[in-house]
């Protein structure tokens, strides 16, 4: 879990895992929307998502998620400039200014879409309550008509944040690995995604949802069914 500077709130792990940022220079935000694929299994959906995000085909990657998941991730990335600035605060005002400068392209996307990022006080007020956090994040996206297109813009903007790969683990690495223990109950599937990091095996839960006959990645803000 990412830890912020002292006295700053801790965010739900699924949100931070997927929103710490992305990596190096792509302009797919302006590309024409891709035809959404239909995946006949959770494994097929995950493999497609892994390949698309590695290729920086973000429009296709976003289509591998449910619409609710697109909104969760878009809202999470909207919050990230504030989180990054808070993390930088330990280094003093100059470090905060540098963090904000790196995020200039992200701020531009946020502002152009009429979105107003929350304050740290608003985030702190949610505590660890997933429902309160969900309500706050949903309110962020009220000015945005197309959450999927906004998410693609944000992902492309995050490409310019770090040249050293510091943001890579959030979306690229977090969906890499082998999917095991797949359990399907009706239109919901769960599994365990395992990858090696620094010689250690890291396992995280994955959830999928069947929509219109095809499987899609289903991000749960609170890490629980129905959250």
PyMOL commands that place a pseudoatom at each C-alpha (Angstrom):
pseudoatom trace, name=CA, resn=UNK, resi=1, chain=A, elem=C, hetatm=0, pos=[0.000, 0.000, 0.000]
pseudoatom trace, name=CA, resn=UNK, resi=2, chain=A, elem=C, hetatm=0, pos=[1.253, 3.494, -0.811]
pseudoatom trace, name=CA, resn=UNK, resi=3, chain=A, elem=C, hetatm=0, pos=[1.775, 5.525, 2.350]
pseudoatom trace, name=CA, resn=UNK, resi=4, chain=A, elem=C, hetatm=0, pos=[1.414, 9.274, 2.213]
pseudoatom trace, name=CA, resn=UNK, resi=5, chain=A, elem=C, hetatm=0, pos=[3.214, 11.793, 4.382]
pseudoatom trace, name=CA, resn=UNK, resi=6, chain=A, elem=C, hetatm=0, pos=[2.190, 11.872, 8.067]
pseudoatom trace, name=CA, resn=UNK, resi=7, chain=A, elem=C, hetatm=0, pos=[-1.369, 13.033, 8.821]
pseudoatom trace, name=CA, resn=UNK, resi=8, chain=A, elem=C, hetatm=0, pos=[-2.584, 12.377, 5.294]
pseudoatom trace, name=CA, resn=UNK, resi=9, chain=A, elem=C, hetatm=0, pos=[-5.383, 9.869, 4.667]
pseudoatom trace, name=CA, resn=UNK, resi=10, chain=A, elem=C, hetatm=0, pos=[-4.799, 6.307, 3.530]
pseudoatom trace, name=CA, resn=UNK, resi=11, chain=A, elem=C, hetatm=0, pos=[-6.697, 5.376, 0.410]
pseudoatom trace, name=CA, resn=UNK, resi=12, chain=A, elem=C, hetatm=0, pos=[-8.329, 2.029, -0.368]
pseudoatom trace, name=CA, resn=UNK, resi=13, chain=A, elem=C, hetatm=0, pos=[-5.646, -0.302, -1.740]
pseudoatom trace, name=CA, resn=UNK, resi=14, chain=A, elem=C, hetatm=0, pos=[-7.411, -1.133, -5.048]
pseudoatom trace, name=CA, resn=UNK, resi=15, chain=A, elem=C, hetatm=0, pos=[-7.688, 2.578, -5.829]
pseudoatom trace, name=CA, resn=UNK, resi=16, chain=A, elem=C, hetatm=0, pos=[-4.040, 3.367, -5.068]
pseudoatom trace, name=CA, resn=UNK, resi=17, chain=A, elem=C, hetatm=0, pos=[-2.809, 0.228, -6.802]
pseudoatom trace, name=CA, resn=UNK, resi=18, chain=A, elem=C, hetatm=0, pos=[-4.503, 1.287, -9.989]
pseudoatom trace, name=CA, resn=UNK, resi=19, chain=A, elem=C, hetatm=0, pos=[-3.964, 5.051, -9.771]
pseudoatom trace, name=CA, resn=UNK, resi=20, chain=A, elem=C, hetatm=0, pos=[-0.397, 5.886, -8.841]
pseudoatom trace, name=CA, resn=UNK, resi=21, chain=A, elem=C, hetatm=0, pos=[0.181, 6.972, -12.473]
pseudoatom trace, name=CA, resn=UNK, resi=22, chain=A, elem=C, hetatm=0, pos=[1.408, 5.493, -15.769]
pseudoatom trace, name=CA, resn=UNK, resi=23, chain=A, elem=C, hetatm=0, pos=[4.563, 6.069, -17.947]
pseudoatom trace, name=CA, resn=UNK, resi=24, chain=A, elem=C, hetatm=0, pos=[6.368, 7.567, -21.032]
pseudoatom trace, name=CA, resn=UNK, resi=25, chain=A, elem=C, hetatm=0, pos=[4.853, 9.505, -24.073]
pseudoatom trace, name=CA, resn=UNK, resi=26, chain=A, elem=C, hetatm=0, pos=[1.812, 8.390, -26.055]
pseudoatom trace, name=CA, resn=UNK, resi=27, chain=A, elem=C, hetatm=0, pos=[-0.928, 10.317, -27.766]
pseudoatom trace, name=CA, resn=UNK, resi=28, chain=A, elem=C, hetatm=0, pos=[-3.655, 7.718, -28.097]
pseudoatom trace, name=CA, resn=UNK, resi=29, chain=A, elem=C, hetatm=0, pos=[-6.170, 9.953, -26.357]
pseudoatom trace, name=CA, resn=UNK, resi=30, chain=A, elem=C, hetatm=0, pos=[-6.988, 11.508, -29.701]
pseudoatom trace, name=CA, resn=UNK, resi=31, chain=A, elem=C, hetatm=0, pos=[-7.247, 8.210, -31.569]
pseudoatom trace, name=CA, resn=UNK, resi=32, chain=A, elem=C, hetatm=0, pos=[-10.624, 7.066, -32.890]
pseudoatom trace, name=CA, resn=UNK, resi=33, chain=A, elem=C, hetatm=0, pos=[-12.518, 4.802, -30.456]
pseudoatom trace, name=CA, resn=UNK, resi=34, chain=A, elem=C, hetatm=0, pos=[-11.947, 1.123, -31.062]
pseudoatom trace, name=CA, resn=UNK, resi=35, chain=A, elem=C, hetatm=0, pos=[-14.726, -1.398, -31.560]
pseudoatom trace, name=CA, resn=UNK, resi=36, chain=A, elem=C, hetatm=0, pos=[-15.224, -3.092, -28.200]
pseudoatom trace, name=CA, resn=UNK, resi=37, chain=A, elem=C, hetatm=0, pos=[-14.241, -6.757, -28.206]
pseudoatom trace, name=CA, resn=UNK, resi=38, chain=A, elem=C, hetatm=0, pos=[-16.249, -9.538, -26.623]
pseudoatom trace, name=CA, resn=UNK, resi=39, chain=A, elem=C, hetatm=0, pos=[-14.213, -11.979, -24.512]
pseudoatom trace, name=CA, resn=UNK, resi=40, chain=A, elem=C, hetatm=0, pos=[-15.554, -15.469, -23.965]
pseudoatom trace, name=CA, resn=UNK, resi=41, chain=A, elem=C, hetatm=0, pos=[-13.628, -16.052, -20.726]
pseudoatom trace, name=CA, resn=UNK, resi=42, chain=A, elem=C, hetatm=0, pos=[-12.013, -14.057, -17.901]
pseudoatom trace, name=CA, resn=UNK, resi=43, chain=A, elem=C, hetatm=0, pos=[-8.628, -15.389, -19.032]
pseudoatom trace, name=CA, resn=UNK, resi=44, chain=A, elem=C, hetatm=0, pos=[-9.150, -14.112, -22.595]
pseudoatom trace, name=CA, resn=UNK, resi=45, chain=A, elem=C, hetatm=0, pos=[-10.151, -10.689, -21.278]
pseudoatom trace, name=CA, resn=UNK, resi=46, chain=A, elem=C, hetatm=0, pos=[-7.107, -10.443, -19.030]
pseudoatom trace, name=CA, resn=UNK, resi=47, chain=A, elem=C, hetatm=0, pos=[-4.694, -11.549, -21.752]
pseudoatom trace, name=CA, resn=UNK, resi=48, chain=A, elem=C, hetatm=0, pos=[-6.120, -8.930, -24.123]
pseudoatom trace, name=CA, resn=UNK, resi=49, chain=A, elem=C, hetatm=0, pos=[-5.853, -6.218, -21.454]
pseudoatom trace, name=CA, resn=UNK, resi=50, chain=A, elem=C, hetatm=0, pos=[-2.248, -7.172, -20.712]
pseudoatom trace, name=CA, resn=UNK, resi=51, chain=A, elem=C, hetatm=0, pos=[-1.290, -6.976, -24.368]
pseudoatom trace, name=CA, resn=UNK, resi=52, chain=A, elem=C, hetatm=0, pos=[-3.154, -3.733, -25.038]
pseudoatom trace, name=CA, resn=UNK, resi=53, chain=A, elem=C, hetatm=0, pos=[-1.733, -1.846, -22.076]
pseudoatom trace, name=CA, resn=UNK, resi=54, chain=A, elem=C, hetatm=0, pos=[1.820, -2.982, -22.908]
pseudoatom trace, name=CA, resn=UNK, resi=55, chain=A, elem=C, hetatm=0, pos=[1.283, -1.647, -26.430]
pseudoatom trace, name=CA, resn=UNK, resi=56, chain=A, elem=C, hetatm=0, pos=[-0.130, 1.588, -24.979]
pseudoatom trace, name=CA, resn=UNK, resi=57, chain=A, elem=C, hetatm=0, pos=[-3.381, 0.907, -26.833]
pseudoatom trace, name=CA, resn=UNK, resi=58, chain=A, elem=C, hetatm=0, pos=[-5.304, 2.583, -24.051]
pseudoatom trace, name=CA, resn=UNK, resi=59, chain=A, elem=C, hetatm=0, pos=[-8.629, 2.899, -25.856]
pseudoatom trace, name=CA, resn=UNK, resi=60, chain=A, elem=C, hetatm=0, pos=[-8.673, -0.873, -26.347]
pseudoatom trace, name=CA, resn=UNK, resi=61, chain=A, elem=C, hetatm=0, pos=[-7.505, -1.463, -22.777]
pseudoatom trace, name=CA, resn=UNK, resi=62, chain=A, elem=C, hetatm=0, pos=[-10.321, 0.693, -21.397]
pseudoatom trace, name=CA, resn=UNK, resi=63, chain=A, elem=C, hetatm=0, pos=[-12.797, -1.379, -23.419]
pseudoatom trace, name=CA, resn=UNK, resi=64, chain=A, elem=C, hetatm=0, pos=[-11.657, -4.429, -21.423]
pseudoatom trace, name=CA, resn=UNK, resi=65, chain=A, elem=C, hetatm=0, pos=[-13.306, -2.951, -18.308]
pseudoatom trace, name=CA, resn=UNK, resi=66, chain=A, elem=C, hetatm=0, pos=[-16.892, -2.513, -17.221]
pseudoatom trace, name=CA, resn=UNK, resi=67, chain=A, elem=C, hetatm=0, pos=[-18.291, 1.011, -17.445]
pseudoatom trace, name=CA, resn=UNK, resi=68, chain=A, elem=C, hetatm=0, pos=[-18.286, 1.259, -13.638]
pseudoatom trace, name=CA, resn=UNK, resi=69, chain=A, elem=C, hetatm=0, pos=[-14.634, 0.244, -13.597]
pseudoatom trace, name=CA, resn=UNK, resi=70, chain=A, elem=C, hetatm=0, pos=[-13.811, 2.918, -16.156]
pseudoatom trace, name=CA, resn=UNK, resi=71, chain=A, elem=C, hetatm=0, pos=[-15.409, 5.488, -13.866]
pseudoatom trace, name=CA, resn=UNK, resi=72, chain=A, elem=C, hetatm=0, pos=[-13.561, 4.223, -10.787]
pseudoatom trace, name=CA, resn=UNK, resi=73, chain=A, elem=C, hetatm=0, pos=[-10.202, 4.357, -12.533]
pseudoatom trace, name=CA, resn=UNK, resi=74, chain=A, elem=C, hetatm=0, pos=[-10.896, 7.754, -14.135]
pseudoatom trace, name=CA, resn=UNK, resi=75, chain=A, elem=C, hetatm=0, pos=[-11.844, 9.219, -10.770]
pseudoatom trace, name=CA, resn=UNK, resi=76, chain=A, elem=C, hetatm=0, pos=[-8.789, 7.636, -9.159]
pseudoatom trace, name=CA, resn=UNK, resi=77, chain=A, elem=C, hetatm=0, pos=[-6.438, 9.137, -11.723]
pseudoatom trace, name=CA, resn=UNK, resi=78, chain=A, elem=C, hetatm=0, pos=[-8.138, 12.497, -11.212]
pseudoatom trace, name=CA, resn=UNK, resi=79, chain=A, elem=C, hetatm=0, pos=[-7.186, 12.319, -7.532]
pseudoatom trace, name=CA, resn=UNK, resi=80, chain=A, elem=C, hetatm=0, pos=[-3.583, 11.302, -8.223]
pseudoatom trace, name=CA, resn=UNK, resi=81, chain=A, elem=C, hetatm=0, pos=[-2.090, 14.796, -8.730]
pseudoatom trace, name=CA, resn=UNK, resi=82, chain=A, elem=C, hetatm=0, pos=[-3.196, 15.645, -5.202]
pseudoatom trace, name=CA, resn=UNK, resi=83, chain=A, elem=C, hetatm=0, pos=[-1.842, 12.350, -3.874]
pseudoatom trace, name=CA, resn=UNK, resi=84, chain=A, elem=C, hetatm=0, pos=[1.485, 12.823, -5.654]
pseudoatom trace, name=CA, resn=UNK, resi=85, chain=A, elem=C, hetatm=0, pos=[1.846, 16.372, -4.324]
pseudoatom trace, name=CA, resn=UNK, resi=86, chain=A, elem=C, hetatm=0, pos=[1.088, 15.135, -0.801]
pseudoatom trace, name=CA, resn=UNK, resi=87, chain=A, elem=C, hetatm=0, pos=[3.706, 12.397, -1.120]
pseudoatom trace, name=CA, resn=UNK, resi=88, chain=A, elem=C, hetatm=0, pos=[6.229, 14.977, -2.337]
pseudoatom trace, name=CA, resn=UNK, resi=89, chain=A, elem=C, hetatm=0, pos=[5.534, 17.264, 0.631]
pseudoatom trace, name=CA, resn=UNK, resi=90, chain=A, elem=C, hetatm=0, pos=[8.028, 15.342, 2.735]
pseudoatom trace, name=CA, resn=UNK, resi=91, chain=A, elem=C, hetatm=0, pos=[10.714, 16.912, 0.551]
pseudoatom trace, name=CA, resn=UNK, resi=92, chain=A, elem=C, hetatm=0, pos=[9.496, 20.449, 1.165]
pseudoatom trace, name=CA, resn=UNK, resi=93, chain=A, elem=C, hetatm=0, pos=[7.846, 23.145, -0.975]
pseudoatom trace, name=CA, resn=UNK, resi=94, chain=A, elem=C, hetatm=0, pos=[10.305, 22.804, -3.862]
pseudoatom trace, name=CA, resn=UNK, resi=95, chain=A, elem=C, hetatm=0, pos=[9.558, 19.086, -4.152]
pseudoatom trace, name=CA, resn=UNK, resi=96, chain=A, elem=C, hetatm=0, pos=[5.831, 19.834, -4.213]
pseudoatom trace, name=CA, resn=UNK, resi=97, chain=A, elem=C, hetatm=0, pos=[6.309, 22.434, -6.947]
pseudoatom trace, name=CA, resn=UNK, resi=98, chain=A, elem=C, hetatm=0, pos=[8.345, 19.932, -8.979]
pseudoatom trace, name=CA, resn=UNK, resi=99, chain=A, elem=C, hetatm=0, pos=[5.664, 17.262, -8.572]
pseudoatom trace, name=CA, resn=UNK, resi=100, chain=A, elem=C, hetatm=0, pos=[2.990, 19.681, -9.772]
pseudoatom trace, name=CA, resn=UNK, resi=101, chain=A, elem=C, hetatm=0, pos=[5.139, 20.698, -12.731]
pseudoatom trace, name=CA, resn=UNK, resi=102, chain=A, elem=C, hetatm=0, pos=[5.508, 17.051, -13.768]
pseudoatom trace, name=CA, resn=UNK, resi=103, chain=A, elem=C, hetatm=0, pos=[1.739, 16.713, -13.591]
pseudoatom trace, name=CA, resn=UNK, resi=104, chain=A, elem=C, hetatm=0, pos=[1.059, 19.716, -15.850]
pseudoatom trace, name=CA, resn=UNK, resi=105, chain=A, elem=C, hetatm=0, pos=[-0.368, 17.628, -18.700]
pseudoatom trace, name=CA, resn=UNK, resi=106, chain=A, elem=C, hetatm=0, pos=[-2.612, 15.740, -16.287]
pseudoatom trace, name=CA, resn=UNK, resi=107, chain=A, elem=C, hetatm=0, pos=[-3.922, 18.988, -14.786]
pseudoatom trace, name=CA, resn=UNK, resi=108, chain=A, elem=C, hetatm=0, pos=[-4.637, 20.239, -18.310]
pseudoatom trace, name=CA, resn=UNK, resi=109, chain=A, elem=C, hetatm=0, pos=[-6.811, 17.197, -19.102]
pseudoatom trace, name=CA, resn=UNK, resi=110, chain=A, elem=C, hetatm=0, pos=[-8.641, 17.490, -15.788]
pseudoatom trace, name=CA, resn=UNK, resi=111, chain=A, elem=C, hetatm=0, pos=[-9.349, 21.204, -16.189]
pseudoatom trace, name=CA, resn=UNK, resi=112, chain=A, elem=C, hetatm=0, pos=[-10.302, 20.956, -19.871]
pseudoatom trace, name=CA, resn=UNK, resi=113, chain=A, elem=C, hetatm=0, pos=[-12.965, 18.392, -18.976]
pseudoatom trace, name=CA, resn=UNK, resi=114, chain=A, elem=C, hetatm=0, pos=[-14.446, 20.673, -16.329]
pseudoatom trace, name=CA, resn=UNK, resi=115, chain=A, elem=C, hetatm=0, pos=[-13.441, 18.421, -13.435]
pseudoatom trace, name=CA, resn=UNK, resi=116, chain=A, elem=C, hetatm=0, pos=[-12.566, 19.921, -10.064]
pseudoatom trace, name=CA, resn=UNK, resi=117, chain=A, elem=C, hetatm=0, pos=[-10.211, 17.725, -8.060]
pseudoatom trace, name=CA, resn=UNK, resi=118, chain=A, elem=C, hetatm=0, pos=[-11.073, 17.276, -4.368]
pseudoatom trace, name=CA, resn=UNK, resi=119, chain=A, elem=C, hetatm=0, pos=[-9.112, 18.777, -1.498]
pseudoatom trace, name=CA, resn=UNK, resi=120, chain=A, elem=C, hetatm=0, pos=[-7.123, 16.730, 0.973]
pseudoatom trace, name=CA, resn=UNK, resi=121, chain=A, elem=C, hetatm=0, pos=[-9.713, 17.660, 3.590]
pseudoatom trace, name=CA, resn=UNK, resi=122, chain=A, elem=C, hetatm=0, pos=[-12.480, 16.114, 1.475]
pseudoatom trace, name=CA, resn=UNK, resi=123, chain=A, elem=C, hetatm=0, pos=[-10.463, 12.953, 1.013]
pseudoatom trace, name=CA, resn=UNK, resi=124, chain=A, elem=C, hetatm=0, pos=[-9.651, 12.773, 4.719]
pseudoatom trace, name=CA, resn=UNK, resi=125, chain=A, elem=C, hetatm=0, pos=[-13.347, 13.115, 5.550]
pseudoatom trace, name=CA, resn=UNK, resi=126, chain=A, elem=C, hetatm=0, pos=[-14.090, 9.816, 3.788]
pseudoatom trace, name=CA, resn=UNK, resi=127, chain=A, elem=C, hetatm=0, pos=[-11.854, 7.914, 6.208]
pseudoatom trace, name=CA, resn=UNK, resi=128, chain=A, elem=C, hetatm=0, pos=[-11.640, 4.310, 5.088]
pseudoatom trace, name=CA, resn=UNK, resi=129, chain=A, elem=C, hetatm=0, pos=[-15.306, 4.058, 4.211]
pseudoatom trace, name=CA, resn=UNK, resi=130, chain=A, elem=C, hetatm=0, pos=[-15.507, 2.727, 0.616]
pseudoatom trace, name=CA, resn=UNK, resi=131, chain=A, elem=C, hetatm=0, pos=[-19.057, 4.061, 0.179]
pseudoatom trace, name=CA, resn=UNK, resi=132, chain=A, elem=C, hetatm=0, pos=[-18.049, 7.592, 1.176]
pseudoatom trace, name=CA, resn=UNK, resi=133, chain=A, elem=C, hetatm=0, pos=[-15.020, 7.413, -1.103]
pseudoatom trace, name=CA, resn=UNK, resi=134, chain=A, elem=C, hetatm=0, pos=[-17.188, 6.080, -3.928]
pseudoatom trace, name=CA, resn=UNK, resi=135, chain=A, elem=C, hetatm=0, pos=[-19.693, 8.928, -3.490]
pseudoatom trace, name=CA, resn=UNK, resi=136, chain=A, elem=C, hetatm=0, pos=[-16.887, 11.507, -3.580]
pseudoatom trace, name=CA, resn=UNK, resi=137, chain=A, elem=C, hetatm=0, pos=[-15.273, 10.004, -6.668]
pseudoatom trace, name=CA, resn=UNK, resi=138, chain=A, elem=C, hetatm=0, pos=[-18.615, 9.766, -8.451]
pseudoatom trace, name=CA, resn=UNK, resi=139, chain=A, elem=C, hetatm=0, pos=[-19.211, 13.449, -7.794]
pseudoatom trace, name=CA, resn=UNK, resi=140, chain=A, elem=C, hetatm=0, pos=[-15.882, 14.308, -9.425]
pseudoatom trace, name=CA, resn=UNK, resi=141, chain=A, elem=C, hetatm=0, pos=[-17.008, 12.954, -12.783]
pseudoatom trace, name=CA, resn=UNK, resi=142, chain=A, elem=C, hetatm=0, pos=[-20.398, 14.667, -12.946]
pseudoatom trace, name=CA, resn=UNK, resi=143, chain=A, elem=C, hetatm=0, pos=[-19.173, 17.211, -15.579]
pseudoatom trace, name=CA, resn=UNK, resi=144, chain=A, elem=C, hetatm=0, pos=[-17.765, 14.410, -17.779]
pseudoatom trace, name=CA, resn=UNK, resi=145, chain=A, elem=C, hetatm=0, pos=[-20.128, 12.918, -20.362]
pseudoatom trace, name=CA, resn=UNK, resi=146, chain=A, elem=C, hetatm=0, pos=[-17.836, 10.131, -21.612]
pseudoatom trace, name=CA, resn=UNK, resi=147, chain=A, elem=C, hetatm=0, pos=[-15.915, 8.550, -18.744]
pseudoatom trace, name=CA, resn=UNK, resi=148, chain=A, elem=C, hetatm=0, pos=[-14.111, 6.091, -21.026]
pseudoatom trace, name=CA, resn=UNK, resi=149, chain=A, elem=C, hetatm=0, pos=[-12.784, 8.817, -23.326]
pseudoatom trace, name=CA, resn=UNK, resi=150, chain=A, elem=C, hetatm=0, pos=[-11.748, 10.916, -20.319]
pseudoatom trace, name=CA, resn=UNK, resi=151, chain=A, elem=C, hetatm=0, pos=[-9.888, 7.918, -18.877]
pseudoatom trace, name=CA, resn=UNK, resi=152, chain=A, elem=C, hetatm=0, pos=[-7.982, 7.380, -22.121]
pseudoatom trace, name=CA, resn=UNK, resi=153, chain=A, elem=C, hetatm=0, pos=[-6.979, 11.061, -22.101]
pseudoatom trace, name=CA, resn=UNK, resi=154, chain=A, elem=C, hetatm=0, pos=[-5.772, 10.778, -18.520]
pseudoatom trace, name=CA, resn=UNK, resi=155, chain=A, elem=C, hetatm=0, pos=[-3.752, 7.642, -19.232]
pseudoatom trace, name=CA, resn=UNK, resi=156, chain=A, elem=C, hetatm=0, pos=[-2.013, 9.317, -22.153]
pseudoatom trace, name=CA, resn=UNK, resi=157, chain=A, elem=C, hetatm=0, pos=[-1.317, 12.403, -20.018]
pseudoatom trace, name=CA, resn=UNK, resi=158, chain=A, elem=C, hetatm=0, pos=[0.206, 10.265, -17.279]
pseudoatom trace, name=CA, resn=UNK, resi=159, chain=A, elem=C, hetatm=0, pos=[2.629, 8.934, -19.888]
pseudoatom trace, name=CA, resn=UNK, resi=160, chain=A, elem=C, hetatm=0, pos=[4.462, 12.264, -19.680]
pseudoatom trace, name=CA, resn=UNK, resi=161, chain=A, elem=C, hetatm=0, pos=[4.777, 12.332, -15.882]
pseudoatom trace, name=CA, resn=UNK, resi=162, chain=A, elem=C, hetatm=0, pos=[7.830, 10.138, -15.330]
pseudoatom trace, name=CA, resn=UNK, resi=163, chain=A, elem=C, hetatm=0, pos=[10.591, 9.092, -17.676]
pseudoatom trace, name=CA, resn=UNK, resi=164, chain=A, elem=C, hetatm=0, pos=[12.119, 6.791, -15.057]
pseudoatom trace, name=CA, resn=UNK, resi=165, chain=A, elem=C, hetatm=0, pos=[9.216, 4.369, -14.873]
pseudoatom trace, name=CA, resn=UNK, resi=166, chain=A, elem=C, hetatm=0, pos=[8.164, 5.376, -11.367]
pseudoatom trace, name=CA, resn=UNK, resi=167, chain=A, elem=C, hetatm=0, pos=[4.520, 5.224, -12.367]
pseudoatom trace, name=CA, resn=UNK, resi=168, chain=A, elem=C, hetatm=0, pos=[4.729, 1.956, -14.292]
pseudoatom trace, name=CA, resn=UNK, resi=169, chain=A, elem=C, hetatm=0, pos=[3.486, -0.511, -11.641]
pseudoatom trace, name=CA, resn=UNK, resi=170, chain=A, elem=C, hetatm=0, pos=[0.001, 0.965, -11.343]
pseudoatom trace, name=CA, resn=UNK, resi=171, chain=A, elem=C, hetatm=0, pos=[-1.663, -0.146, -14.529]
pseudoatom trace, name=CA, resn=UNK, resi=172, chain=A, elem=C, hetatm=0, pos=[0.969, -2.008, -16.492]
pseudoatom trace, name=CA, resn=UNK, resi=173, chain=A, elem=C, hetatm=0, pos=[2.468, -4.236, -13.832]
pseudoatom trace, name=CA, resn=UNK, resi=174, chain=A, elem=C, hetatm=0, pos=[-0.652, -4.575, -11.686]
pseudoatom trace, name=CA, resn=UNK, resi=175, chain=A, elem=C, hetatm=0, pos=[-2.436, -6.590, -14.387]
pseudoatom trace, name=CA, resn=UNK, resi=176, chain=A, elem=C, hetatm=0, pos=[0.584, -8.671, -15.380]
pseudoatom trace, name=CA, resn=UNK, resi=177, chain=A, elem=C, hetatm=0, pos=[1.010, -12.208, -14.177]
pseudoatom trace, name=CA, resn=UNK, resi=178, chain=A, elem=C, hetatm=0, pos=[-0.726, -15.584, -14.212]
pseudoatom trace, name=CA, resn=UNK, resi=179, chain=A, elem=C, hetatm=0, pos=[-4.422, -15.866, -13.439]
pseudoatom trace, name=CA, resn=UNK, resi=180, chain=A, elem=C, hetatm=0, pos=[-5.295, -18.895, -11.299]
pseudoatom trace, name=CA, resn=UNK, resi=181, chain=A, elem=C, hetatm=0, pos=[-8.058, -20.120, -9.002]
pseudoatom trace, name=CA, resn=UNK, resi=182, chain=A, elem=C, hetatm=0, pos=[-10.753, -18.852, -11.359]
pseudoatom trace, name=CA, resn=UNK, resi=183, chain=A, elem=C, hetatm=0, pos=[-14.214, -19.220, -9.845]
pseudoatom trace, name=CA, resn=UNK, resi=184, chain=A, elem=C, hetatm=0, pos=[-17.314, -18.383, -11.881]
pseudoatom trace, name=CA, resn=UNK, resi=185, chain=A, elem=C, hetatm=0, pos=[-20.665, -17.853, -10.221]
pseudoatom trace, name=CA, resn=UNK, resi=186, chain=A, elem=C, hetatm=0, pos=[-23.275, -16.582, -12.643]
pseudoatom trace, name=CA, resn=UNK, resi=187, chain=A, elem=C, hetatm=0, pos=[-22.087, -13.337, -14.193]
pseudoatom trace, name=CA, resn=UNK, resi=188, chain=A, elem=C, hetatm=0, pos=[-19.244, -12.807, -11.705]
pseudoatom trace, name=CA, resn=UNK, resi=189, chain=A, elem=C, hetatm=0, pos=[-15.808, -14.426, -11.840]
pseudoatom trace, name=CA, resn=UNK, resi=190, chain=A, elem=C, hetatm=0, pos=[-12.949, -14.096, -9.383]
pseudoatom trace, name=CA, resn=UNK, resi=191, chain=A, elem=C, hetatm=0, pos=[-9.371, -15.277, -9.494]
pseudoatom trace, name=CA, resn=UNK, resi=192, chain=A, elem=C, hetatm=0, pos=[-5.854, -14.691, -8.227]
pseudoatom trace, name=CA, resn=UNK, resi=193, chain=A, elem=C, hetatm=0, pos=[-3.233, -12.866, -10.276]
pseudoatom trace, name=CA, resn=UNK, resi=194, chain=A, elem=C, hetatm=0, pos=[0.332, -13.782, -9.347]
pseudoatom trace, name=CA, resn=UNK, resi=195, chain=A, elem=C, hetatm=0, pos=[3.543, -12.196, -10.595]
pseudoatom trace, name=CA, resn=UNK, resi=196, chain=A, elem=C, hetatm=0, pos=[7.156, -12.080, -9.471]
pseudoatom trace, name=CA, resn=UNK, resi=197, chain=A, elem=C, hetatm=0, pos=[8.526, -8.827, -8.062]
pseudoatom trace, name=CA, resn=UNK, resi=198, chain=A, elem=C, hetatm=0, pos=[12.097, -8.658, -6.798]
pseudoatom trace, name=CA, resn=UNK, resi=199, chain=A, elem=C, hetatm=0, pos=[12.296, -12.398, -6.412]
pseudoatom trace, name=CA, resn=UNK, resi=200, chain=A, elem=C, hetatm=0, pos=[9.013, -12.567, -4.474]
pseudoatom trace, name=CA, resn=UNK, resi=201, chain=A, elem=C, hetatm=0, pos=[5.645, -13.880, -5.596]
pseudoatom trace, name=CA, resn=UNK, resi=202, chain=A, elem=C, hetatm=0, pos=[2.974, -11.189, -5.307]
pseudoatom trace, name=CA, resn=UNK, resi=203, chain=A, elem=C, hetatm=0, pos=[-0.663, -12.252, -5.491]
pseudoatom trace, name=CA, resn=UNK, resi=204, chain=A, elem=C, hetatm=0, pos=[-3.702, -10.014, -5.824]
pseudoatom trace, name=CA, resn=UNK, resi=205, chain=A, elem=C, hetatm=0, pos=[-7.403, -10.762, -6.342]
pseudoatom trace, name=CA, resn=UNK, resi=206, chain=A, elem=C, hetatm=0, pos=[-8.996, -10.161, -9.739]
pseudoatom trace, name=CA, resn=UNK, resi=207, chain=A, elem=C, hetatm=0, pos=[-12.684, -9.802, -10.476]
pseudoatom trace, name=CA, resn=UNK, resi=208, chain=A, elem=C, hetatm=0, pos=[-14.543, -10.037, -13.774]
pseudoatom trace, name=CA, resn=UNK, resi=209, chain=A, elem=C, hetatm=0, pos=[-18.149, -9.440, -14.794]
pseudoatom trace, name=CA, resn=UNK, resi=210, chain=A, elem=C, hetatm=0, pos=[-20.073, -10.795, -17.759]
pseudoatom trace, name=CA, resn=UNK, resi=211, chain=A, elem=C, hetatm=0, pos=[-21.723, -7.979, -19.694]
pseudoatom trace, name=CA, resn=UNK, resi=212, chain=A, elem=C, hetatm=0, pos=[-23.763, -8.578, -22.843]
pseudoatom trace, name=CA, resn=UNK, resi=213, chain=A, elem=C, hetatm=0, pos=[-22.359, -12.087, -23.123]
pseudoatom trace, name=CA, resn=UNK, resi=214, chain=A, elem=C, hetatm=0, pos=[-18.668, -11.161, -22.741]
pseudoatom trace, name=CA, resn=UNK, resi=215, chain=A, elem=C, hetatm=0, pos=[-16.289, -10.983, -19.782]
pseudoatom trace, name=CA, resn=UNK, resi=216, chain=A, elem=C, hetatm=0, pos=[-14.771, -7.678, -18.616]
pseudoatom trace, name=CA, resn=UNK, resi=217, chain=A, elem=C, hetatm=0, pos=[-12.441, -6.630, -15.784]
pseudoatom trace, name=CA, resn=UNK, resi=218, chain=A, elem=C, hetatm=0, pos=[-14.504, -5.380, -12.853]
pseudoatom trace, name=CA, resn=UNK, resi=219, chain=A, elem=C, hetatm=0, pos=[-12.682, -3.043, -10.449]
pseudoatom trace, name=CA, resn=UNK, resi=220, chain=A, elem=C, hetatm=0, pos=[-14.162, -2.922, -6.967]
pseudoatom trace, name=CA, resn=UNK, resi=221, chain=A, elem=C, hetatm=0, pos=[-13.317, 0.266, -5.087]
pseudoatom trace, name=CA, resn=UNK, resi=222, chain=A, elem=C, hetatm=0, pos=[-13.658, -1.253, -1.652]
pseudoatom trace, name=CA, resn=UNK, resi=223, chain=A, elem=C, hetatm=0, pos=[-12.144, -4.587, -2.589]
pseudoatom trace, name=CA, resn=UNK, resi=224, chain=A, elem=C, hetatm=0, pos=[-15.444, -6.330, -1.852]
pseudoatom trace, name=CA, resn=UNK, resi=225, chain=A, elem=C, hetatm=0, pos=[-18.311, -7.563, -3.933]
pseudoatom trace, name=CA, resn=UNK, resi=226, chain=A, elem=C, hetatm=0, pos=[-20.795, -4.806, -4.455]
pseudoatom trace, name=CA, resn=UNK, resi=227, chain=A, elem=C, hetatm=0, pos=[-18.448, -2.082, -3.205]
for i in range(1, 227): cmd.bond("trace and resi %d" % i, "trace and resi %d" % (i + 1))
show_as sticks, trace
zoom trace
